[in-house]
Amino acid sequence: MDSLEGMRQLKQQGIIVDLIVTDPPYEITNTTPGGKSEFSKSIEGAFKELQEEHLTQGITKEYLDCMVSLQSKINIYIWCNGSQIPFYLDYFVKERKCKFDILLWNKTNAIPTFYNKYLTDKEYVLYFRKGGYCKPNSYEDAKTIYFSPINAKDKKKYGHPTIKPLDFIKRMIRNSSKENEIVLDPFSGSGTTALACKELNRRFIAFEIVEKYYKISLLRLQENDQ
Ligand SMILES: C[S@@+](CC[C@H](N)C(=O)[O-])C[C@H]1O[C@@H](n2cnc3c(N)ncnc32)[C@H](O)[C@@H]1O
């Protein structure tokens, strides 16, 4: 279901979540400010696919208000692209007076396109907290940069175009929650956060609007039982 509706229902039931780890749709446009298409024909096709699957529209402040309303202490990891950073910083740092940190996934096998630009070899995770905590138990868990190739195998196996690395998400969950606490992911995709919670004995609530991804998540979680 739409997580805005889902989160409103949680609120009505008085549910409080200890940690939020989420990967909302990135804000991606296919046009320049002048309205011209920015992409080549092949990339334009991939963009259209992402657009149809709710993956390019970003999110509104309403979703953030709902997330915050479900926490007694703000403790939130949000994946995003560079152009969304100002939006999230404005909301969490300026308005909500949170502390923040920036974590990075460095993709070690990024496509080698660098004509007039840097490589597209990283994804950001912004960590916001006010009362929330980050207590890494090892030097490895305290690192802010995670190096791994784009996981083409999982991408293909689970059919989600923006699947994120399970081990990196597990690091965030280990550092900022305890066993049996509740973790929320309002934009669950193929269920990576849910699976990480299952493996780390955290309870989880996850929302996904596209039915095929919801079904993939269930299969992924069941596969993990075997
Ligand atoms: C970037 S993907 C998450 C991928 C996930 N981290 C993974 O590893 O599979 C964002 C997901 O949010 C879903 N989504 C978009 N808008 C939504 C909404 N309003 N409510 C619930 N899910 C939504 C999309 O269908 C997409 O699967």
The ligand as an SDF file (V2000), in Angstrom:
LIG
                    3D

 27 29  0  0  0  0  0  0  0  0999 V2000
   14.3520    2.8500   -4.2360 C   0  0  0  0  0  0  0  0  0  0  0  0
   13.2070    1.5750   -4.0850 S   0  0  0  0  0  0  0  0  0  0  0  0
   13.6680    0.6500   -2.6600 C   0  0  0  0  0  0  0  0  0  0  0  0
   14.6090   -0.4900   -2.9620 C   0  0  0  0  0  0  0  0  0  0  0  0
   15.0140   -1.2660   -1.7290 C   0  0  0  0  0  0  0  0  0  0  0  0
   15.9320   -0.5130   -0.9240 N   0  0  0  0  0  0  0  0  0  0  0  0
   15.6470   -2.6050   -2.0740 C   0  0  0  0  0  0  0  0  0  0  0  0
   16.7910   -2.8800   -1.6750 O   0  0  0  0  0  0  0  0  0  0  0  0
   14.9820   -3.3840   -2.7540 O   0  0  0  0  0  0  0  0  0  0  0  0
   11.7910    2.4400   -3.5680 C   0  0  0  0  0  0  0  0  0  0  0  0
   10.5290    1.6030   -3.5140 C   0  0  0  0  0  0  0  0  0  0  0  0
    9.4720    2.4000   -2.9840 O   0  0  0  0  0  0  0  0  0  0  0  0
    8.2610    2.0270   -3.6330 C   0  0  0  0  0  0  0  0  0  0  0  0
    7.3360    3.1500   -3.4600 N   0  0  0  0  0  0  0  0  0  0  0  0
    7.2910    4.3240   -4.1440 C   0  0  0  0  0  0  0  0  0  0  0  0
    6.3270    5.1310   -3.6570 N   0  0  0  0  0  0  0  0  0  0  0  0
    5.7480    4.4600   -2.6210 C   0  0  0  0  0  0  0  0  0  0  0  0
    4.7160    4.7720   -1.6920 C   0  0  0  0  0  0  0  0  0  0  0  0
    4.0620    5.9370   -1.7670 N   0  0  0  0  0  0  0  0  0  0  0  0
    4.4070    3.8620   -0.7460 N   0  0  0  0  0  0  0  0  0  0  0  0
    5.0420    2.6650   -0.6830 C   0  0  0  0  0  0  0  0  0  0  0  0
    6.0340    2.3070   -1.5440 N   0  0  0  0  0  0  0  0  0  0  0  0
    6.3860    3.1820   -2.4840 C   0  0  0  0  0  0  0  0  0  0  0  0
    8.6770    1.7520   -5.0690 C   0  0  0  0  0  0  0  0  0  0  0  0
    7.7710    0.8990   -5.7070 O   0  0  0  0  0  0  0  0  0  0  0  0
   10.0640    1.1040   -4.8620 C   0  0  0  0  0  0  0  0  0  0  0  0
    9.9960   -0.2990   -4.8840 O   0  0  0  0  0  0  0  0  0  0  0  0
  1  2  1  0
  2  3  1  0
  2 10  1  0
  3  4  1  0
  4  5  1  0
  5  6  1  0
  5  7  1  0
  7  8  2  0
  7  9  1  0
 10 11  1  0
 11 12  1  0
 11 26  1  0
 12 13  1  0
 13 14  1  0
 13 24  1  0
 14 15  1  0
 14 23  1  0
 15 16  2  0
 16 17  1  0
 17 18  1  0
 17 23  2  0
 18 19  1  0
 18 20  2  0
 20 21  1  0
 21 22  2  0
 22 23  1  0
 24 25  1  0
 24 26  1  0
 26 27  1  0
M  CHG  2   2   1   9  -1
M  END
$$$$
